[in-house]
Amino acid sequence: TTLANGGYYIARFEASGTKSKITSKYNQTVLTDVTQPDAATAARTMYGDTTDYASDLVNSYAWDTAITFIQAYSGTPNYATQNKSTSFANTGINNDKYCNIWDMSGNAYEWTTEYSTWSELKFAMPCVFRGGMYYVEDDDAGSVRYTSYRDDEYVDGPSSDFSFFGLRPLLYVK
């Protein structure tokens, strides 16, 4: 069973709900316009206090492991370089479902707990965002965002709350 084996589980869907109470359910409006600190708080308090498990924002290890898992078991060896979304959709609605995990290659960037020290900035970024997103400028090949994409280039850093910034919770079984 899950409790006997321990470990972590990445949410099947991007977070939905509100900044004060998130969920992760099919066909819900993706929670966006959220800063990284608000996303982290929402993810960490998703299940409240329990002795069996804890929740948090997805981290880079979980994100990369999910991509490796999808590539190995879905028959999609190039999943890391895909962007399946050209428009914004509710969770689980666009054409991006592999191994029962939805929307990693499209819809919205997802805030993580990954730390960055991007050299062009005058300060270290306490977080980066991952994944593909729906907003792709066709005339600029450099703007294509794919599943394994990671970025920290927004000057406002974690206080950015754009319409294409969301989150994905992670569940740790104690």
Secondary structure, DSSP 8 states (H G I E B T S, - for coil): -HHHH-EEEE-SS--EEETTEEE--TT--B--S--HHHHHHHHHTSS-S-SSEEEEE--HHHHHHHHHHHHHHSS-TTGGG----SS--STTTSS-EETTEE-SSSSSEEE-S--B--TTSSS-BS--EES--S---TT-GGG---TT-EE---TTGGG---TTEEE-EEEEE-
